[in-house]
Amino acid sequence: MNVVIIGASGYSGAELASLVAKHPQLTLKACYVSEGSLDKNKCLSDLYPEHLGLLDHPLQPLTAAAYTDIEQHADYVCLCTDHEVSVDLAPRFLAMGKKVFDLSGGFRLAGNEDYLTYYGFAHQHPTLLTQAAYGLAEWNADAISQANLVAVAGCYPTAALNSLKPLKEAGLLAEQTIIINAVSGVTGAGRKASVNTHFCEVSLAPYGLFNHRHTPEIEQHLGHPVLFTPHLGNFPRGILETIYVQLKPGVTPEQVTEAYQVLADEPLIRLLGSKIPSIKGVAKQPYVDIAWQQKGEQLIVMSAIDNLLKGAAGQALQCINLAMGIPHHTGLVGAL
């Protein structure tokens, strides 16, 4: 199957290009950037020299001729673009009959009101919000496999939802709001230059208090209220979340452990029990590491992922695999 990537010069785009290029059943057909991009016509491996020999692909501008070439030769289109850009581009590729995998937040939420509140724009294609499958691979495989438009889950929500959905499904959560304290490496802020996200300027600090766009995404797909506070850390990649959960009265440690067994056979989920996960354990790896410790009705859940792999490109590849009807971890386990 032929894959094209729009926005391939960014961190997630380059990571996805690498995964596609190494995949046994995919061909990286072309990599595109906007016509105004300073990276157009450069070689992707010039921007990311660690991929020299693998990603010696030119970053082509997305011109009228490029659209024609995509229509004629691509099977899957991956959007590693800004949210509003994805909202504009997805309908065009869907009209060509392509399957679209969007790594932005352009189609993750249920209604236009949340886009106005959390993203700051009115969604121009609200009917597609009901058609898009949420790309949380371990939990929504059937819908992903059938959908023409997949909204790949966000990085913070991927860590949170895999940690909390087993408890929700087992009916163990009390009504209280769940508190999620999360920290991400600077690649999560994207590749564009900014003093606030410049590596030498970053000092561990919270941001997006009470209004971060991942809050409604987590709440919508968990079905439970959360108080989510992200932090930007002075390290390149990875996410670590510490989640504070109030359990229903009488819930035992054995019940909690049993609830997590729903993920025990998932090849990209590692259940650590009480062993505390770390960024080091998941950096440049496709896994979610989940651990938990309980005291009475209080439960602390810890979750770690690589924000560029399981939190973006790796999960997008899982969704592509599901669309092809092959195991969702193909090209991820043992291939990185």
QUIRA-V91561 format. One record per residue. RES is the residue in one small letter. PHI is phi as a letter, one per 30 degrees, with the letter a starting at -180 (none if undefined). OMEGA is omega as a letter, one per 40 degrees, with the letter a starting at -180 (none if undefined). Layout:
BEGIN
[[RES	PHI	OMEGA] [RES	PHI	OMEGA]]
END
This chain:
BEGIN
[[m	none	a] [n	c	a] [v	c	i] [v	c	a] [i	b	i] [i	c	a] [g	i	a] [a	d	a] [s	d	i] [g	d	a] [y	d	a] [s	d	i] [g	d	i] [a	d	i] [e	d	i] [l	d	i] [a	e	i] [s	d	i] [l	d	i] [v	d	a] [a	d	a] [k	c	a] [h	d	a] [p	d	a] [q	b	a] [l	b	i] [t	b	i] [l	d	a] [k	d	a] [a	a	i] [c	b	a] [y	b	i] [v	b	i] [s	d	i] [e	d	a] [g	c	a] [s	d	i] [l	d	a] [d	c	a] [k	d	i] [n	i	i] [k	d	i] [c	d	a] [l	d	i] [s	d	i] [d	d	i] [l	d	a] [y	b	a] [p	d	i] [e	d	i] [h	c	i] [l	e	a] [g	j	i] [l	c	a] [l	c	i] [d	d	a] [h	c	i] [p	d	i] [l	d	a] [q	d	i] [p	d	a] [l	d	a] [t	c	i] [a	e	i] [a	d	i] [a	d	i] [y	d	i] [t	d	a] [d	d	i] [i	d	a] [e	d	a] [q	d	a] [h	b	a] [a	c	i] [d	c	a] [y	b	i] [v	c	i] [c	c	a] [l	c	i] [c	c	a] [t	c	i] [d	d	a] [h	e	a] [e	d	i] [v	d	i] [s	d	i] [v	d	i] [d	d	a] [l	d	a] [a	e	a] [p	e	a] [r	d	i] [f	d	i] [l	d	i] [a	d	i] [m	d	a] [g	i	a] [k	d	i] [k	d	a] [v	c	i] [f	c	a] [d	c	a] [l	d	i] [s	d	i] [g	c	a] [g	d	a] [f	b	a] [r	d	a] [l	c	a] [a	d	a] [g	b	a] [n	d	a] [e	d	i] [d	d	i] [y	d	i] [l	d	a] [t	d	a] [y	c	a] [y	c	i] [g	i	i] [f	b	i] [a	d	a] [h	d	a] [q	d	a] [h	b	a] [p	d	i] [t	d	i] [l	d	i] [l	d	i] [t	d	a] [q	c	a] [a	d	i] [a	d	i] [y	d	a] [g	d	i] [l	c	a] [a	e	a] [e	d	a] [w	c	a] [n	b	a] [a	d	a] [d	d	a] [a	d	i] [i	d	a] [s	d	a] [q	c	a] [a	d	i] [n	d	i] [l	b	i] [v	c	i] [a	c	a] [v	d	a] [a	d	i] [g	d	a] [c	d	i] [y	d	i] [p	d	i] [t	d	i] [a	d	a] [a	d	a] [l	d	i] [n	d	i] [s	d	a] [l	c	a] [k	d	i] [p	e	i] [l	d	i] [k	d	a] [e	d	a] [a	d	i] [g	i	a] [l	c	a] [l	d	i] [a	d	a] [e	d	a] [q	e	i] [t	d	i] [i	d	i] [i	c	a] [i	c	i] [n	c	a] [a	b	i] [v	b	a] [s	b	i] [g	d	a] [v	d	i] [t	d	i] [g	d	i] [a	d	i] [g	j	a] [r	c	a] [k	d	a] [a	d	i] [s	a	i] [v	d	a] [n	d	a] [t	c	i] [h	d	a] [f	e	a] [c	d	a] [e	c	a] [v	d	i] [s	b	a] [l	e	a] [a	a	i] [p	d	i] [y	a	i] [g	i	a] [l	d	i] [f	i	a] [n	b	a] [h	d	a] [r	d	i] [h	d	i] [t	d	i] [p	d	i] [e	d	i] [i	d	a] [e	d	a] [q	d	a] [h	c	i] [l	c	a] [g	i	a] [h	a	i] [p	d	i] [v	b	i] [l	c	a] [f	c	i] [t	b	i] [p	d	i] [h	b	i] [l	c	a] [g	c	a] [n	d	i] [f	a	a] [p	d	a] [r	b	i] [g	j	i] [i	b	i] [l	b	i] [e	c	i] [t	c	a] [i	c	a] [y	c	a] [v	b	i] [q	c	a] [l	c	i] [k	d	i] [p	e	i] [g	i	i] [v	d	a] [t	c	i] [p	e	i] [e	d	i] [q	d	i] [v	d	i] [t	d	i] [e	d	i] [a	d	a] [y	d	a] [q	d	i] [v	d	i] [l	c	a] [a	d	a] [d	c	i] [e	d	a] [p	d	a] [l	c	i] [i	c	i] [r	c	i] [l	d	a] [l	c	a] [g	i	a] [s	c	a] [k	d	a] [i	d	i] [p	d	a] [s	b	i] [i	d	a] [k	e	a] [g	d	a] [v	b	a] [a	e	a] [k	i	i] [q	b	a] [p	c	a] [y	c	i] [v	c	i] [d	c	a] [i	b	i] [a	b	a] [w	a	i] [q	b	a] [q	b	i] [k	b	a] [g	i	a] [e	c	i] [q	c	i] [l	b	i] [i	c	i] [v	c	i] [m	b	a] [s	b	i] [a	b	i] [i	b	i] [d	d	a] [n	d	a] [l	d	a] [l	c	i] [k	e	a] [g	d	a] [a	a	a] [a	d	i] [g	d	i] [q	d	i] [a	d	i] [l	d	i] [q	e	a] [c	d	i] [i	d	i] [n	e	i] [l	d	i] [a	d	i] [m	d	a] [g	i	i] [i	c	a] [p	e	a] [h	d	i] [h	c	i] [t	e	i] [g	i	a] [l	c	a] [v	d	i] [g	i	a] [a	c	a] [l	c	none]]
END
